[in-house]
Amino acid sequence: MSTAPSLSATGPPVDLDAPVHTVARPATVLAETTPLPEAWTRLHEDPVRCGVVVRDGLPIAVVTAGGLAESWPAGGPLVQHRRTVHELLDRPCGVEVLDENDTVRHAGHRLLATALPALPVRSPRGGPLRLVTTTAVLSTVLGGELPA
């Protein structure tokens, strides 16, 4: 018999059927035409170093500071200032967007299926984009507090 604590013993009961907006946070939104140095700075100001790239207001990708670093172009500052976020995207054709009333459970399944670190969350009332991260979902499952 295992002596490891169960998930229910680590915190309050978890409601995986709660709306995802309860674990979503404001998104750092980057236009696809954002120059790389600006995107780098803005992602480093984000608490989870993650953002949503948009085209005409529609999410087309999720990017992280680490992902930008892996794809950062050579050529010095003049070349880097001419390059945009769009040029570094693997698949700039769209990203799944969750509805704020989707459940935390659904968000977790979609994060696993897409293998992305985060997904944008749309407000049906036209509010600003929010972001749900794998960290937020895992924290909810474990009954811990969400990171800022």
Stockholm file with secondary structure:
# STOCKHOLM 1.0

chainA/1-148         MSTAPSLSATGPPVDLDAPVHTVARPATVLAETTPLPEAWTRLHEDPVRCGVVVRDGLPIAVVTAGGLAESWPAGGPLVQHRRTVHELLDRPCGVEVLDENDTVRHAGHRLLATALPALPVRSPRGGPLRLVTTTAVLSTVLGGELPA
#=GR chainA/1-148 SS CCCSCCGGGGSSCCCTTSBGGGTCEECEEEETTCBHHHHHHHHHHSTTSEEEEEETTEEEEEEEHHHHHHHCCCSHHHHHHHCBGGGGCSCTTCCCCEETTSBHHHHHHHHHHHTCSEEEEECTTCCCCEEEEHHHHHHHHTTCCCCC
#=GC SS_cons         CCCSCCGGGGSSCCCTTSBGGGTCEECEEEETTCBHHHHHHHHHHSTTSEEEEEETTEEEEEEEHHHHHHHCCCSHHHHHHHCBGGGGCSCTTCCCCEETTSBHHHHHHHHHHHTCSEEEEECTTCCCCEEEEHHHHHHHHTTCCCCC
//
